[in-house]
């Protein structure tokens, strides 16, 4: 990573922006349901059918449909903001129905159908918030700090959510915990909708300059996947997430479940620490260069673990991987803001999330056969190869955003970046 050039905006200053504190708090409440969901959903599906043979594929189907349709839901909310609460109501309703099947039982085909239907509705929190931060933060360093804070809060929710879900299951039951998740959907998104109504800032509200990409690069109406360099960015995110998915599974037979849990907690701590430090600094390198350096650093850490699969090396490697992943995501979101006009930013940000989720799922799916046929060492090597392949793909795609107009590249100097250009 290029040497930082000194301190940037503060998190206190970001939260002091008009309406920022209310939106930030509401977004945490809205995200809580996603952090809680995984274990209550899986165990409720098992209770409904009596077997993991149906519950596992049903949960996987839910995750796959949710990830693949994320960009479409983000595009819908960006164009029709009222759809946010309709999606939230549909999502809460489907989770409540699945919770009821956990109490009453259901045929396998019905459980699969309900899980698939629930995957249609999860409302976009991250893409919406990142679009709003883009509107609220007037200067590039403020935006970097805001996106770092947003990513760290999301990582924290997903770190503590499974533990909280397990507590709810222990106190009551999996179906009851899932019903509480459904209730948290309504509470969280009602709070978010109220915060959105209280501010005049909306997606598309930031005035556009003559150098915005929709005017200078002919991207008006262009779908994100057609944007030069964007596919490389997605492949880098996918490869890094795939590496983490492999590591999460491969560490269990090597060091045991208890030690693996501690290692994954260390990975989450690395992500939070990396994100907080990253957001406060002014970096010399442009974000597309930082993206490649972060991917290469994660690959190097994983390659070291593959060469020397020792517990201290694993701790250092997973801490580094967690830090690099969060910083990589923040950088990807910064590039989304640079590459796309306001009307396509939410969809593009959702594609970043989709790439990460698909990569993580792919890594988990690949780790099992690798461990059955080879060893944890082979899985560690595969994780490093996945991360490295993402870096090579991004480099081959033109370093993700190489053709950005000069006026949209405020990150390349070590001096004060100055305000964003507006009409």
C-alpha positions, 0 to 999 in steps of 0.5 A: 500500500502506498504510504498515507499522506496524513490524516483526512476527515474525522468520523465525528465530522462525517456524523455531524453532516446534516441528517447523517447521524439519523441515517447512520443509526437507522441503517444499523437497525435495518442491517441487524436483520441480515446479521441475525438471519443465517442460523435462525433461518437454517435451523427453522428450515430444518425444523420444518422438514426434519432434515438438513438435507432439505434445509441446507439447499433451501438456505443456499437457494435463498442466498443465491437468489438474494445475491443475484437479484440484489442489483435489480432490487437496488435499481428498483429502489433507485428509480422508485424509492417507495419500493423500499418499504414494499420490499421490506414488508414482503421480506418480513412477511416471507420470514414470518411464514417460514417461521410458522412452517418451522412450528407446524412442519411443511413438505420439502417442496414448499420449504424450498419454494418459500425460501426461494420466494423470500430471496426475492425481497431483501431490501438494499441497505448498503447500496442505498446508504452508500448512494446517500453518503455520496450525496451528503459528503461534499468532499472526497476525503469526507466521502472516503471517511463516510464509506469507511464508517459505513463498511465498518458498521456493516462488518460489525453487525455481521460479526455480532449478528450470528452470536446474537442469533444463537442467543435468541435460539437458546432462549426461545427457539429457531422459529421464534428467533426467525420471527424476531428477525422478521420483526426487526426488518419492519422496525429497521426499515420503518426507522430508515424510511423515517430518516429518509423522509426527514432529509432532503438528500435523496439519490440523484440529489447531488448536482452534476458537473460537466465532468460527471461520467454520464456526460463525459463518458456516454454512460447515460442509461448504460448498465454497470456490467458494460462499463469499462473496467467494472467487471475486473473490479467485480472479479477482484472482489469475487476472488478475494471473497472466495479465498475467505470462504475457502479459509473459513472451511479449511481451517476447521480440520487443521486447527479445530472448530474452537480455534477456527472461531477465534481465527475468524473473529480475528479476521473480523477485528482486522476488517474493523481496524483496517476500515477505521484506519483507512478512512482517516488517511489521505492516500497517494495512490489512486483508488484503482491502484490501491485496489490492486495493491490490497488484492496483492497484499491479501494474496501474499498473506494467503500464499504465506499461509499455504507455504507455512500452515502454522497457527501464528501464520494463520492468525497474521494471515487472517487478520491481514485478509480481513483488513484488506477485504474491508479496505478493498470494499471501501475502495470499490465503493469509491470507484463506483462513485467515480465510474457511475452517474447518480442514476446507476450508482445503487445498482453498481454498488449492489453488484459489488455486494453480489460479487462478494456474496457469490465469491464467499459462497463459491469458496465454501462450496469448493472447500469441501471437495478440496478437503475430501480429496486432498488436504487443508494445505491444498485448500490454502493454496487454492485460496491464494490462487483465487485471490491472485486470479482476481488481482490478475483479472482486475489488472487485465481489465485496465485497472478497473477505472483507468479511463476516468476523466481527470476531473473525477480523479481527486485521489492522486495527490497527497495535498488537500483534495479539494471539493467535488466539482458541481454545476 
